Amino acid sequence: MRRCVVAIRKAALFGLVFAGIAGAGSASAAEAAWTASKCGAEPQAPAVKAATVAQYNESVDRVTAYEKAARVYNACVAAQANREETAISQEASARISHVHAGSAAVQSHIAASFQTLSANLAAAGRKLGHH
């Protein structure tokens, strides 16, 4: 019976932990197609059979094995996602910097043109006696 209580507690804890992990980032349908190709196949949750004590004990063992495999797989997926997200972020940052530099150059050029034009008009006005 102790094994039963331990298994129930473990299953409940696993469910809470995994639900928190799974709910941490909900993807839209368009983003759902991403997969962690370097992590292999996602482990499949086993069926729980409890018609007999032997089946129940086997189910506990299968759930425990699944829990270990799922945690390893989830860690791999999280690491791969983090690497890819970082690469995308760095690429976007570089593109933003490029656009910003181009925009700043245009603004600087226009400001310099206005400054030169204003100085030329002021000098011409003084020369012609217009203040």
Stockholm file with secondary structure:
# STOCKHOLM 1.0

chainA/1-131         MRRCVVAIRKAALFGLVFAGIAGAGSASAAEAAWTASKCGAEPQAPAVKAATVAQYNESVDRVTAYEKAARVYNACVAAQANREETAISQEASARISHVHAGSAAVQSHIAASFQTLSANLAAAGRKLGHH
#=GR chainA/1-131 SS CHHHHHHHHHHHHHHHHHHHHHHTCCCCTTGGGCCCGGGCSCCCCCCCCCSSHHHHHHHHHHHHHHHHHHHHHHHHHHHHHHHHHHHHHHHHHHHHHHHHHHHHHHHHHHHHHHHHHHHHHHHHHHHHTCC
#=GC SS_cons         CHHHHHHHHHHHHHHHHHHHHHHTCCCCTTGGGCCCGGGCSCCCCCCCCCSSHHHHHHHHHHHHHHHHHHHHHHHHHHHHHHHHHHHHHHHHHHHHHHHHHHHHHHHHHHHHHHHHHHHHHHHHHHHHTCC
//
